[in-house]
Amino acid sequence: MVIGLGPLTLLRPLAVAAACLGALLNGGGAPSLLVGASAGAAVLCVEPLVHRRWYRHVQ
């Protein structure tokens, strides 16, 4: 998957963490951190599940 999508796939968790930190530091407070972390976790957790479902027959 990393070879197919490129090395930027590995930067996705860092981008989510940076966005959450930026929201917190720019006055968003705890609600913005909670929303950002929830959205980021959803994106990062769904991708492996979808990949396994669609490409389970590919070795």
ABEGO torsion letter per residue (X at the ends): XAAAAEAAAAAAAAAAAAAAAAAAAAGAEAAAAAAAAAAAAAAAAAAAAAAAAAAAABX
